[in-house]
């Protein structure tokens, strides 16, 4: 249970059940910032080439651990899921469940987001894989958007729920599924209906932004992400889900680092970087609604229980004191613009004192 300590809030160290750490030089920025914020993370496998074998997942985890600062060694635990490609077979699932670092498989519709070219165009060829996952209670992590160009970009999650998720749930009623970065009222409703075996991760951006923010004062490339932020009605549905106290909703930042020159370009990359201040931003949002008593469960308990993991024992302290986000960070020689750059955040995360 969370504890107030004067002006401070003491909670279990949170977990991030959806984050992009990338690879190579980017890890020198993303891993230390993630390790400061979180005890465990699910590091998304959409690298080039994709993480679609047990060996690739093991090697990627090793590269992440090599970038962990000494003060967080043995305190930061990355999980490296498999990217669903035709290399993933039932026998791979049988081997993956024996590891301690593969806890899920990620489904990317082909062309839906960054590095999703190797993704899935048709679910039917993977039914035997889903059967094996259902047998072993291994979650399927879903980027829930259709890529049909006839579908409006703001409706892609809704249509995916209608066309893909409902039939998939009917065929595999006990397959654990996570609708990642849920962004629509229809996505929230689907999870609520099927909450026994279904969950959703919720991001800071989908709790704070609407599509108006993409165009406020001109095109704002650092507010562009996928799934794209939607209407105020959708934002309120996502916020209500996070505040609901239902264990099927938990934190997943989808923090995604992109160099400034790739965001501010003729074809800007989709993604918002929040790993530098994610826990503080969640705290700020929950505080605005008078829901701080539900923050710890959302950040530190529900996700772990969904994945069948023990709750973390380390504590962190959220101090109600404002600080200013840097204008940028160095990412392997590239400039990265973080969410809320140059602006204030009302909570600061500190180690338990």
Phi, psi and omega in degrees: 000144180291155182228128170278135177229094188057243182267007186255157176240118182259122182223164170301145177299128184292166173240150177244111186268015173192105179215150174252116177262344186062212188208176176061223185297332181300330183299334181292338175262309191291321184291310177302320180291321177294320182294328177292324185274325194228152175273322178228148175220150166260110183272115187297144190265015183276064175265180172238111356288163182293155177277086186235033172209159179299321180295318180295321178295318179297315182292321178295318177300320179298318179296322177296311182298327178295338181265000181285128177299154185302326182290345179249004178300136182069009178237356182235125190232099178279141173249132185241096181288166177271143175274125184287107172228181180290357174280344181273117182236168176305324179293326176296319178298318179301322178283323184297323183292345179277348180274166176255009184234354175248113183242002186192171173233136182257129178257116172250120168298134184303123177085009186281331186202193182302130178053043178253015182298333180271009185285191191264132175261335183214129183283333187306318180297348183254011182299325179291328176293316179296325177298316178294321178294319177298318179301319185261007179059037177267122184293144171259118181264123194242123165278104192268072175220139170281158179246012177296119183292349176279350181263130178303140184302329180281351180253003189294326177289315179304314182291324177298318178301315182292313188276326190246312188289315180300311177298322180294319178294322178295321182286325182234077189295339182244012176287121176295128181229143174238118172278102187289148178038057181303136189225002185225158177295328178292322177295317178300315182296319179301314181296318180297320180294323187247034191295343181299319181236015185229142178221174176215141169269148183234131183262162172300314188296323181283349173268342186250327191249153167236177182295339175299327182292338178290332187243004183292117180071023185112172182293127183251091186295336182277003171251007180269128181208172174227131356300143181296146175293150193240220186277169175298324177298318177294317179300316181293326177294319178294316178298316180299322178297315181296322182276352191293336187079009177277129184291354177280356178240124179211173189284135169209111191289331191052029176303128188224110182278129173226140176298148182305319183292340177272336175280316184263069183220176181297335177227078189294141179288149179267127177154145179233132183266118182233001187296340181289338188210024189300310183296318178298322180290318175301316180300317179301316181295313180296324179295321180302328182261006182067033185243024182299335179291347179254000185292314185300316180298318180296319184274327197232355186235308189299317181295315180301318180293322178299321181274002178071031182251155177291150177290144177293151181256341180291148180245149171230163184239130174258116183257131181280082178213129184287149174213161185254128178292135177302153179295330181197167173233152173275128179235087179061035181095348175262154177269131178243131178262115182279163175298137182063035179304131177075006182240170189270147169239139191272350176240150173236133179273132178225159173295152176300131183254000000 
